[in-house]
Amino acid sequence: MVVFLPSKIFRRTRLPLLIFFTCLQATTHAQFRKYSNEFLNIGAGARGLAMGGAQVASVRDATAGYWNPAGLVGIEAQPSVSFMHAEYFAGIGKYDFGSIALPLYDKKRTLAFSFLRFAVDDIPNTLFLVEPDGSINYNNITSFSSADYAFILSYAQKLNASRDRKMSFGVNAKIIHRRVGAFATAWGFGLDGGWQMEGKRWSVGVAARDITTTFNAWSFQFTEREKEILYLTNNDIPVQSTELTAPRLIIGAAYDFPLRTDLLLKAEANLEITFDGKRNTLLRTGLLSADPRMGAELSLKDQFFVRAGVYNFQQALADGDTLNQKKVWIYQPGAGAGFRLGKSLMIDYAFTNLANQANPLYTHIFSMRLELINKKRGN
């Protein structure tokens, strides 16, 4: 796809145009895509992002609806809510996450609802910037938004438990809605599954995402004039299509290291496995790829927390080395902190690099976790 504009105009609008036409081009064909519905892979909660996304074995709060629904059984006494807001690319992209978990009266089952939104607002629409006579008319520039939404309904249940071992499983049903201004809309559906087992100091977990091959059915609405402009500027005119997201499997293990009676170090390692061919990851074959995630959390009196993690290991050319084409391993780091206010409120913060070590792009992320005290239960 090529759009011909005067050089000054293109420099001012190249990022919005890139976002707009990438959205359209990515939905032209019906097939599996390696990076379909990528907004669902950003993460949820500052705690998890600070730990590099290593969460499937240890998550026990309302964000478990995102990381591993089996972890929702860790909420036993009262409802729990979680909120997060982040701004990416100097505020161009906005990401919001919210969830509420409701333990049932038998304390063996939990229901949860989660909501995600990633949006880029105020994208200039320059389709009619150039008049038929070749003149530039800035009054013809309008704006639109590109937004992705996900609605996740989760159910978790405890399995047979003993004094030294607990097990649980969970499932997600998710509805996806994506919109690119008035030009394109998509609806999708998918299922996730999860399992956890917990001992005295250790825990393991498995999360299977998109186990039904999540799909997005796209439809496009262009006026005849818009179609004419797209044709004259050598752009494809999208048609109705289906975008498929292949399953992925995440396995993890966590262990608690008591350093003192009031100081605890929790370490977790995850391995995220994809089945859509070779990716630029640490482990890769022609059939599957695997990306490790590692994180740690140091807690003092279960009141103050310091966290760090790394993930997204990739090979890239060494900085400035364009002659020898020498490749080095790069990664995305994360760090953060948290503190508990009373028994019901938790404030978390993460400082993470959204790109990689070669092209750093850092952002600040804040989230809140709140337990709603149910007085009828004596809490």
GIURHU-V247458 format. One record per pair of residues at least 6 apart in sequence whose ideal C-beta (glycine too) atoms are under 7 Angstrom apart, sorted by sequence separation. I is the first residue (numbers start at 1). J is the second residue. If there is no record, write none. Layout:
BEGIN
i,j
I,J
I,J
END
This chain:
BEGIN
i,j
43,49
104,110
130,136
131,137
161,167
179,185
197,203
231,237
258,264
259,265
278,284
283,289
299,305
340,346
341,347
355,361
373,379
48,55
64,71
65,72
87,94
88,95
103,110
104,111
129,136
160,167
196,203
197,204
230,237
278,285
283,290
298,305
353,360
354,361
59,67
64,72
102,110
129,137
158,166
159,167
178,186
256,264
257,265
278,286
281,289
282,290
297,305
298,306
317,325
318,326
338,346
339,347
353,361
59,68
86,95
101,110
102,111
159,168
196,205
277,286
281,290
282,291
317,326
318,327
338,347
353,362
354,363
43,53
102,112
158,168
159,169
177,187
195,205
227,237
256,266
257,267
279,289
281,291
282,292
297,307
317,327
318,328
338,348
352,362
56,67
60,71
85,96
101,112
129,140
157,168
176,187
194,205
195,206
278,289
296,307
316,327
338,349
351,362
352,363
55,67
56,68
59,71
84,96
100,112
128,140
129,141
156,168
157,169
176,188
194,206
254,266
255,267
295,307
296,308
315,327
316,328
336,348
337,349
55,68
61,74
62,75
84,97
99,112
100,113
194,207
254,267
275,288
295,308
336,349
351,364
352,365
3,17
60,74
61,75
99,113
156,170
175,189
254,268
274,288
295,309
315,329
316,330
336,350
48,63
83,98
99,114
126,141
155,170
192,207
193,208
222,237
253,268
273,288
274,289
294,309
336,351
350,365
82,98
125,141
154,170
155,171
174,190
192,208
252,268
253,269
293,309
294,310
313,329
314,330
334,350
335,351
82,99
98,115
124,141
125,142
192,209
252,269
273,290
349,366
45,63
62,80
81,99
125,143
154,172
173,191
174,192
192,210
193,211
220,238
252,270
272,290
293,311
313,331
334,352
44,63
48,67
61,80
62,81
63,82
81,100
97,116
124,143
125,144
172,191
192,211
220,239
251,270
271,290
272,291
312,331
348,367
1,21
62,82
123,143
152,172
153,173
171,191
172,192
190,210
191,211
220,240
250,270
251,271
291,311
311,331
312,332
333,353
61,82
79,100
80,101
96,117
122,143
123,144
171,192
191,212
219,240
271,292
272,293
291,312
292,313
310,331
311,332
332,353
347,368
44,66
79,101
123,145
152,174
171,193
190,212
218,240
250,272
270,292
291,313
310,332
346,368
44,67
79,102
95,118
123,146
151,174
218,241
269,292
270,293
310,333
346,369
1,25
121,145
150,174
151,175
170,194
190,214
248,272
249,273
332,356
93,118
94,119
120,145
169,194
189,214
217,242
218,243
248,273
269,294
309,334
331,356
345,370
75,101
119,145
120,146
150,176
169,195
188,214
189,215
216,242
248,274
308,334
330,356
331,357
344,370
76,103
93,120
119,146
188,215
215,242
216,243
268,295
308,335
330,357
344,371
75,103
92,120
119,147
149,177
168,196
188,216
215,243
246,274
247,275
307,335
330,358
72,101
167,196
188,217
215,244
246,275
267,296
307,336
344,373
117,147
118,148
148,178
167,197
186,216
187,217
246,276
266,296
307,337
76,107
186,217
213,244
214,245
265,296
266,297
282,313
306,337
117,149
147,179
165,197
166,198
186,218
213,245
281,313
305,337
116,149
213,246
265,298
305,338
65,99
116,150
146,180
165,199
184,218
185,219
213,247
280,314
305,339
75,110
146,181
164,199
210,245
264,299
280,315
304,339
63,99
65,101
115,151
145,181
164,200
184,220
210,246
211,247
303,339
45,82
62,99
73,110
144,181
183,220
210,247
263,300
303,340
46,84
62,100
72,110
114,152
144,182
178,216
183,221
209,247
210,248
262,300
302,340
45,84
62,101
182,221
183,222
208,247
209,248
262,301
319,358
44,84
72,112
113,153
114,154
176,216
208,249
112,154
314,356
316,358
111,154
207,250
111,155
312,356
206,251
110,156
65,112
109,156
205,252
66,114
109,157
204,252
65,114
108,157
204,253
62,112
108,158
203,254
202,254
42,95
44,97
202,255
184,238
201,255
190,245
201,256
40,116
42,118
39,116
39,118
72,154
73,156
72,156
73,157
69,154
73,158
70,156
65,152
69,156
65,154
73,168
70,168
72,170
70,169
127,226
70,170
19,120
69,170
128,229
68,170
69,171
127,229
20,123
69,172
19,123
16,123
65,172
16,124
17,126
39,148
40,150
13,124
13,126
9,129
23,146
69,192
70,194
69,194
70,195
71,196
68,194
70,196
9,136
19,146
68,196
6,136
70,205
68,205
37,176
57,196
68,207
67,207
58,203
57,203
57,204
57,205
56,205
56,206
56,207
24,180
23,180
27,184
24,184
37,214
37,216
27,218
56,250
57,252
56,252
57,253
58,254
57,254
54,252
36,243
28,236
36,244
37,245
58,266
36,245
28,238
33,243
58,268
25,236
27,238
30,241
33,244
57,268
29,241
30,242
32,244
28,241
31,244
21,235
24,238
27,241
32,246
54,268
56,270
54,269
27,243
54,270
51,268
53,270
4,233
3,233
2,234
3,235
1,235
1,236
54,293
53,293
54,294
52,293
54,295
34,276
52,294
52,295
32,276
51,295
34,279
51,296
51,297
54,309
51,307
50,307
52,309
50,308
51,309
52,310
53,311
50,309
52,311
47,307
88,354
88,363
87,363
86,363
86,365
84,365
85,366
52,334
51,334
84,367
50,334
83,367
49,334
50,335
82,367
83,368
50,336
82,368
82,369
80,369
81,370
46,336
80,370
47,338
80,371
81,372
78,371
79,372
78,372
78,373
78,374
50,350
77,377
47,348
49,350
78,379
46,348
50,352
77,379
45,348
46,349
49,352
46,350
62,369
61,369
49,365
46,365
46,366
46,367
45,367
END
